Amino acid sequence: MSKLDTRSIEERLEKLEGWEYKDNSIHTSLEFENFKEAFSMMTRIAFEAENQQHHPEWTNVYNTLNISLSTHDAGGVTEKDFKLALAIEKLIDA
Ligand SMILES: C[C@H](O)[C@H](O)[C@H]1CNC2=NC(N)=NC(=O)C2=N1
């Protein structure tokens, strides 16, 4: 999977509300009602990540979740990151 250039990353980001490109990754920040809701969503995302064999870098503090996606093997952002980001958006909207 080859690394996408900045222009194609920005183009794809137009369809992903709340995501931005910085530090060679795409990022989002989510806020939930409480810790249980945040961790429940992390569990759902974890199963999806395992299915895709593509995994987030993330931090959780109480009700907040910060997610960064990049493809380590490619040294940047690839289609794999957008595939996982879209799946995360679907889980959030579900
Ligand atoms: C062999 C295995 O599929 C690879 O190590 C995968 C696992 N999950 C991964 N996740 C992410 N975010 N980037 C990778 O390059 C990556 N590589």
Ligand as a Chemical Component Dictionary entry (heavy atoms), coordinates in Angstrom:
data_LIG
# 
_chem_comp.id                   LIG 
_chem_comp.type                 NON-POLYMER 
_chem_comp.pdbx_formal_charge   0 
_chem_comp.three_letter_code    LIG 
# 
loop_
_chem_comp_atom.comp_id 
_chem_comp_atom.atom_id 
_chem_comp_atom.alt_atom_id 
_chem_comp_atom.type_symbol 
_chem_comp_atom.charge 
_chem_comp_atom.model_Cartn_x 
_chem_comp_atom.model_Cartn_y 
_chem_comp_atom.model_Cartn_z 
_chem_comp_atom.pdbx_ordinal 
LIG C1 C1 C 0 1.329  -7.713 9.540  1  
LIG C2 C2 C 0 0.332  -6.672 9.923  2  
LIG O1 O1 O 0 -0.772 -6.689 9.074  3  
LIG C3 C3 C 0 0.971  -5.307 9.924  4  
LIG O2 O2 O 0 1.970  -5.253 10.916 5  
LIG C4 C4 C 0 -0.038 -4.204 10.110 6  
LIG C5 C5 C 0 -0.779 -4.301 11.433 7  
LIG N1 N1 N 0 -1.510 -3.085 11.737 8  
LIG C6 C6 C 0 -1.079 -1.898 11.277 9  
LIG N2 N2 N 0 -1.680 -0.788 11.646 10 
LIG C7 C7 C 0 -1.258 0.395  11.251 11 
LIG N3 N3 N 0 -1.892 1.507  11.659 12 
LIG N4 N4 N 0 -0.212 0.518  10.414 13 
LIG C8 C8 C 0 0.459  -0.543 9.953  14 
LIG O3 O3 O 0 1.410  -0.394 9.177  15 
LIG C9 C9 C 0 0.020  -1.826 10.376 16 
LIG N5 N5 N 0 0.590  -2.932 9.948  17 
# 
loop_
_chem_comp_bond.comp_id 
_chem_comp_bond.atom_id_1 
_chem_comp_bond.atom_id_2 
_chem_comp_bond.value_order 
_chem_comp_bond.pdbx_ordinal 
LIG C1 C2 SING 1  
LIG C2 O1 SING 2  
LIG C2 C3 SING 3  
LIG C3 O2 SING 4  
LIG C3 C4 SING 5  
LIG C4 C5 SING 6  
LIG C4 N5 SING 7  
LIG C5 N1 SING 8  
LIG N1 C6 SING 9  
LIG C6 N2 DOUB 10 
LIG C6 C9 SING 11 
LIG N2 C7 SING 12 
LIG C7 N3 SING 13 
LIG C7 N4 DOUB 14 
LIG N4 C8 SING 15 
LIG C8 O3 DOUB 16 
LIG C8 C9 SING 17 
LIG C9 N5 DOUB 18 
# 
